[in-house]
């Protein structure tokens, strides 16, 4: 069996963490910490992250995370596999509420939001009414927000 370079690096990092844990715990082995790859943002998402950092600096928000929470919208009744999930772009913590934001670029009257993405946001908003769901559009350098 051949490993990719990424698989080899992952395995070596797991071993390194296990060895460090053995040193810290006096030889008592423990499970290594999972390595979570950092998700990549597109240009529009990166601009929204900058906007959120400004809000955080102004203390209008407490914190934000990129692709942090995944909603299960439906599951296969037999085995739980093949479920339909929705992964919002941003999870934003305001002083009084949580908000999930889907970020899209707007080009003229058209947006980059596909029908399946629009449906998933609407289903998530219906199934989880205690959260606020918003779509943020970047148009000509300005952010426009639409509540779902």
ABEGO torsion letter per residue (X at the ends): XBBBAAAAAAAAAAAAAAAAAAAAAGGBBBBBBBBBBBBBBBAAAAAAAAAAAAAAAAGABABBBBGABBBBABBBAAAGBGBBBBBBABBBBBAABBBBBBBBBBBEABBABBAAAAAAAAAAAAABAABBBBBBBBBGGBBBBBBX
